[in-house]
């Protein structure tokens, strides 16, 4: 994508250039929400992405968003499926998912919340000042 990822826009060499105003950040947040809504509610069977994070949110020339990297994604054929191993990226994984290995749309929504925090504060999800959790 011409403008790279949300991670690059927030933390890379061009910090502050692409997502300099609140309208752009709002549009990115809404675009990701619409993408997740499509995966969770409009696609049948629903798709769980498992790895929603700022490096997987790509920005086109108009800063419209695309959710990328479906390497861990799964079709949700049954509610509360249990998976055999933990997948996702540290800092974005829902705590309950790491303990129970039961997955549903809530796992992606938690990760989206972390992405929103990152988008609003400009901080990475794992910072030394946050401490251990």
Backbone as CSV, one residue per row, in Angstrom:
resi,resn,N_x,N_y,N_z,CA_x,CA_y,CA_z,C_x,C_y,C_z
1,UNK,0.845,-1.188,0.000,0.000,0.000,0.000,0.888,1.248,0.000
2,UNK,0.459,2.260,-0.700,1.297,3.457,-0.887,1.736,4.141,0.414
3,UNK,0.883,4.140,1.437,1.234,4.823,2.684,1.644,3.872,3.798
4,UNK,1.949,2.635,3.442,2.463,1.694,4.441,1.414,1.283,5.452
5,UNK,1.872,1.029,6.656,0.979,0.564,7.724,0.729,1.672,8.745
6,UNK,-0.263,1.456,9.578,-0.548,2.384,10.656,0.653,2.477,11.598
7,UNK,1.327,1.349,11.830,2.519,1.337,12.693,3.581,2.312,12.152
8,UNK,3.840,2.234,10.850,4.836,3.116,10.241,4.423,4.580,10.357
9,UNK,3.134,4.849,10.193,2.639,6.228,10.285,2.770,6.775,11.705
10,UNK,2.634,5.908,12.703,2.692,6.362,14.096,4.091,6.303,14.708
11,UNK,4.902,5.334,14.279,6.180,5.098,14.951,7.388,5.097,14.018
12,UNK,7.167,5.147,12.716,8.254,5.036,11.744,8.920,6.360,11.426
13,UNK,9.601,6.395,10.300,10.380,7.559,9.884,9.520,8.788,9.607
14,UNK,8.262,8.570,9.260,7.400,9.685,8.872,6.385,10.024,9.964
15,UNK,6.783,9.881,11.214,5.881,10.133,12.337,5.256,11.525,12.209
16,UNK,3.953,11.565,12.368,3.246,12.839,12.360,2.874,13.374,10.992
17,UNK,3.375,12.778,9.930,3.067,13.301,8.593,1.707,12.821,8.110
18,UNK,1.454,11.520,8.155,0.212,10.976,7.596,-0.980,11.132,8.528
19,UNK,-0.774,10.851,9.784,-1.890,10.887,10.733,-1.740,12.083,11.670
20,UNK,-1.509,13.241,11.067,-1.225,14.448,11.841,-2.473,15.068,12.467
21,UNK,-3.628,14.806,11.911,-4.836,15.447,12.436,-5.818,14.388,12.942
22,UNK,-6.751,14.833,13.776,-7.709,13.917,14.403,-8.701,13.344,13.403
23,UNK,-9.003,14.077,12.359,-9.935,13.568,11.346,-9.341,12.335,10.667
24,UNK,-8.066,12.393,10.317,-7.401,11.235,9.695,-7.399,10.048,10.640
25,UNK,-7.096,10.286,11.891,-7.066,9.194,12.873,-8.463,8.609,13.078
26,UNK,-9.462,9.472,13.125,-10.845,9.016,13.248,-11.228,8.134,12.060
27,UNK,-10.876,8.571,10.859,-11.210,7.806,9.653,-10.522,6.447,9.646
28,UNK,-9.288,6.379,10.122,-8.592,5.095,10.231,-9.328,4.200,11.224
29,UNK,-9.692,4.752,12.386,-10.399,3.968,13.404,-11.719,3.419,12.864
30,UNK,-12.471,4.245,12.163,-13.753,3.820,11.595,-13.526,2.773,10.506
31,UNK,-12.518,2.959,9.678,-12.232,1.996,8.622,-11.908,0.617,9.156
32,UNK,-11.113,0.567,10.222,-10.784,-0.732,10.825,-12.038,-1.347,11.442
33,UNK,-12.846,-0.540,12.118,-14.090,-1.042,12.717,-15.015,-1.611,11.643
34,UNK,-15.121,-0.937,10.511,-15.972,-1.430,9.425,-15.430,-2.742,8.862
35,UNK,-14.116,-2.855,8.742,-13.512,-4.092,8.252,-13.774,-5.257,9.188
36,UNK,-13.607,-5.022,10.489,-13.870,-6.084,11.469,-15.355,-6.432,11.509
37,UNK,-16.201,-5.433,11.377,-17.638,-5.695,11.353,-17.998,-6.596,10.177
38,UNK,-17.416,-6.332,9.035,-17.664,-7.185,7.866,-17.218,-8.617,8.147
39,UNK,-16.003,-8.781,8.656,-15.491,-10.130,8.922,-16.342,-10.876,9.936
40,UNK,-16.806,-10.173,10.975,-17.527,-10.811,12.073,-19.014,-11.008,11.815
41,UNK,-19.630,-10.120,11.028,-21.098,-10.151,10.898,-21.621,-10.371,9.480
42,UNK,-20.869,-9.964,8.476,-21.383,-10.032,7.109,-20.809,-11.188,6.300
43,UNK,-19.693,-11.724,6.707,-19.089,-12.852,6.006,-19.581,-14.129,6.678
44,UNK,-19.958,-15.126,5.896,-20.491,-16.372,6.474,-19.684,-17.554,5.987
45,UNK,-19.145,-18.355,6.890,-19.129,-18.167,8.347,-18.206,-17.012,8.732
46,UNK,-18.422,-16.464,9.943,-17.600,-15.334,10.383,-16.114,-15.685,10.402
47,UNK,-15.288,-14.667,10.217,-13.835,-14.833,10.236,-13.281,-14.153,11.472
48,UNK,-12.441,-14.870,12.205,-11.702,-14.295,13.324,-10.289,-14.058,12.815
49,UNK,-9.800,-12.843,12.909,-8.499,-12.485,12.349,-7.353,-13.008,13.213
50,UNK,-7.466,-12.932,14.513,-6.462,-13.387,15.499,-5.256,-12.477,15.647
51,UNK,-5.005,-11.563,14.721,-3.778,-10.775,14.794,-4.017,-9.330,14.358
52,UNK,-5.057,-8.709,14.940,-5.336,-7.309,14.644,-4.286,-6.476,15.382
53,UNK,-3.484,-5.739,14.631,-2.445,-4.871,15.196,-2.098,-3.807,14.168
54,UNK,-1.392,-2.790,14.601,-1.143,-1.645,13.729,-0.287,-1.987,12.512
55,UNK,0.561,-2.998,12.587,1.342,-3.368,11.397,0.484,-4.088,10.364
56,UNK,-0.679,-4.586,10.772,-1.586,-5.273,9.852,-2.711,-4.369,9.365
57,UNK,-2.614,-3.082,9.637,-3.584,-2.111,9.135,-2.853,-1.261,8.111
58,UNK,-3.202,-1.455,6.848,-2.518,-0.769,5.759,-3.316,0.452,5.309
59,UNK,-2.586,1.461,4.810,-3.189,2.730,4.416,-2.953,2.982,2.928
60,UNK,-4.041,3.207,2.189,-3.884,3.487,0.759,-3.605,4.976,0.535
61,UNK,-3.661,5.435,-0.695,-3.323,6.832,-1.000,-4.257,7.833,-0.333
62,UNK,-5.504,7.433,-0.086,-6.470,8.317,0.579,-6.543,8.077,2.083
63,UNK,-5.627,7.274,2.617,-5.607,6.850,4.017,-6.807,5.978,4.370
64,UNK,-7.425,5.362,3.361,-8.441,4.349,3.635,-7.707,3.107,4.114
65,UNK,-8.335,2.380,5.029,-7.654,1.258,5.663,-7.978,-0.080,5.008
66,UNK,-7.044,-0.980,5.131,-7.212,-2.373,4.707,-6.621,-3.244,5.805
67,UNK,-7.378,-4.203,6.255,-6.860,-5.155,7.234,-6.115,-6.231,6.456
68,UNK,-4.889,-6.514,6.861,-4.023,-7.428,6.119,-3.560,-8.582,7.002
69,UNK,-2.828,-9.495,6.390,-2.184,-10.638,7.035,-3.203,-11.569,7.687
70,UNK,-3.816,-12.367,6.873,-4.805,-13.327,7.348,-4.191,-14.706,7.579
71,UNK,-2.887,-14.739,7.829,-2.193,-16.007,8.035,-2.672,-16.784,9.241
72,UNK,-3.146,-16.097,10.281,-3.650,-16.766,11.480,-5.173,-16.843,11.508
73,UNK,-5.840,-16.198,10.563,-7.300,-16.107,10.559,-7.952,-17.485,10.461
74,UNK,-9.119,-17.592,11.071,-9.884,-18.841,11.058,-11.355,-18.540,10.828
75,UNK,-12.013,-19.450,10.142,-13.468,-19.388,10.031,-14.046,-19.865,11.347
76,UNK,-15.030,-19.155,11.860,-15.642,-19.534,13.125,-16.880,-20.374,12.834
77,UNK,-16.685,-21.675,12.819,-17.775,-22.591,12.501,-18.655,-22.881,13.714
78,UNK,-18.061,-22.797,14.934,-18.794,-23.058,16.173,-18.464,-21.964,17.177
79,UNK,-19.399,-21.648,18.041,-19.170,-20.645,19.083,-18.153,-21.147,20.092
80,UNK,-17.360,-20.248,20.609,-16.368,-20.542,21.649,-15.471,-21.718,21.298
81,UNK,-14.954,-21.718,20.107,-14.021,-22.769,19.723,-12.765,-22.671,20.574
82,UNK,-12.171,-23.805,20.855,-10.903,-23.847,21.565,-9.824,-24.204,20.563
83,UNK,-8.718,-23.471,20.627,-7.622,-23.769,19.720,-6.489,-24.399,20.513
84,UNK,-5.573,-25.027,19.815,-4.537,-25.796,20.489,-3.319,-24.978,20.876
85,UNK,-3.132,-23.797,20.289,-1.969,-22.995,20.641,-2.294,-21.512,20.599
86,UNK,-1.550,-20.743,21.362,-1.735,-19.301,21.427,-1.187,-18.666,20.155
87,UNK,-1.982,-17.835,19.520,-1.561,-17.142,18.305,-1.872,-15.662,18.461
88,UNK,-1.109,-14.838,17.815,-1.312,-13.403,17.893,-0.024,-12.709,18.278
89,UNK,-0.099,-11.422,18.546,1.089,-10.626,18.854,1.026,-10.088,20.272
90,UNK,2.136,-10.200,20.951,2.255,-9.740,22.334,1.865,-8.270,22.433
91,UNK,1.055,-7.953,23.401,0.570,-6.593,23.576,-0.814,-6.384,22.998
92,UNK,-1.209,-7.226,22.060,-2.511,-7.103,21.409,-3.450,-8.254,21.773
93,UNK,-2.954,-9.279,22.446,-3.740,-10.474,22.744,-4.607,-10.236,23.982
94,UNK,-5.881,-10.595,23.901,-6.793,-10.484,25.036,-6.334,-11.418,26.156
95,UNK,-6.276,-10.933,27.387,-5.783,-11.768,28.491,-6.552,-13.075,28.660
96,UNK,-7.868,-13.031,28.548,-8.661,-14.245,28.753,-8.384,-15.283,27.666
97,UNK,-8.049,-14.808,26.469,-7.723,-15.716,25.372,-6.446,-16.490,25.689
98,UNK,-5.477,-15.829,26.279,-4.220,-16.505,26.579,-4.378,-17.550,27.674
99,UNK,-5.405,-17.416,28.515,-5.625,-18.396,29.583,-6.531,-19.543,29.162
100,UNK,-7.573,-19.238,28.376,-8.581,-20.250,28.064,-8.418,-20.874,26.681
101,UNK,-7.750,-20.169,25.765,-7.622,-20.579,24.365,-8.971,-20.700,23.668
102,UNK,-10.026,-20.101,24.245,-11.330,-20.035,23.595,-11.384,-18.727,22.819
103,UNK,-11.768,-18.834,21.567,-11.739,-17.648,20.713,-13.112,-17.345,20.122
104,UNK,-13.349,-16.063,19.947,-14.514,-15.571,19.228,-14.208,-14.147,18.790
105,UNK,-15.207,-13.433,18.362,-15.000,-12.076,17.877,-14.425,-11.158,18.948
106,UNK,-14.676,-11.470,20.211,-14.198,-10.621,21.302,-12.679,-10.519,21.320
107,UNK,-12.006,-11.550,20.860,-10.540,-11.514,20.796,-10.077,-10.415,19.844
108,UNK,-10.708,-10.317,18.682,-10.373,-9.260,17.728,-10.756,-7.885,18.258
109,UNK,-11.864,-7.797,18.975,-12.328,-6.510,19.497,-11.364,-5.988,20.565
110,UNK,-10.851,-6.878,21.407,-9.849,-6.465,22.388,-8.627,-5.890,21.662
111,UNK,-8.151,-6.611,20.650,-6.991,-6.152,19.879,-7.277,-4.809,19.219
112,UNK,-8.492,-4.630,18.737,-8.891,-3.356,18.142,-8.822,-2.239,19.190
113,UNK,-9.222,-2.529,20.405,-9.111,-1.547,21.490,-7.669,-1.118,21.726
114,UNK,-6.751,-2.062,21.656,-5.326,-1.742,21.794,-4.882,-0.862,20.622
115,UNK,-5.351,-1.186,19.417,-5.034,-0.374,18.239,-5.572,1.046,18.419
116,UNK,-6.783,1.184,18.962,-7.344,2.516,19.220,-6.495,3.289,20.215
117,UNK,-6.058,2.614,21.285,-5.194,3.261,22.273,-3.920,3.765,21.598
118,UNK,-3.361,2.938,20.749,-2.141,3.294,20.020,-2.390,4.481,19.093
119,UNK,-3.515,4.462,18.404,-3.874,5.535,17.475,-4.104,6.861,18.202
120,UNK,-4.733,6.810,19.378,-5.056,8.030,20.114,-3.878,8.599,20.887
121,UNK,-3.034,7.735,21.446,-1.929,8.216,22.284,-0.603,8.304,21.549
122,UNK,-0.468,7.556,20.449,0.806,7.498,19.747,1.822,6.601,20.425
123,UNK,1.408,5.920,21.479,2.318,5.016,22.201,2.179,3.594,21.678
124,UNK,3.266,2.853,21.780,3.244,1.437,21.425,2.483,0.681,22.514
125,UNK,1.923,-0.485,22.186,1.165,-1.224,23.209,2.036,-1.760,24.341
126,UNK,3.316,-1.919,24.080,4.236,-2.387,25.124,5.296,-1.300,25.306
127,UNK,5.226,-0.623,26.417,6.189,0.412,26.763,6.716,0.102,28.158
128,UNK,7.982,0.377,28.437,8.526,0.126,29.773,7.728,0.826,30.880
129,UNK,7.192,2.011,30.583,6.445,2.762,31.587,5.130,2.074,31.982
130,UNK,4.623,1.164,31.158,3.391,0.442,31.487,3.636,-0.643,32.510
131,UNK,4.865,-1.125,32.641,5.190,-2.196,33.600,4.703,-3.536,33.102
132,UNK,4.856,-4.534,33.955,4.416,-5.894,33.640,2.926,-6.026,33.939
133,UNK,2.270,-6.911,33.204,0.859,-7.191,33.506,0.612,-8.646,33.562
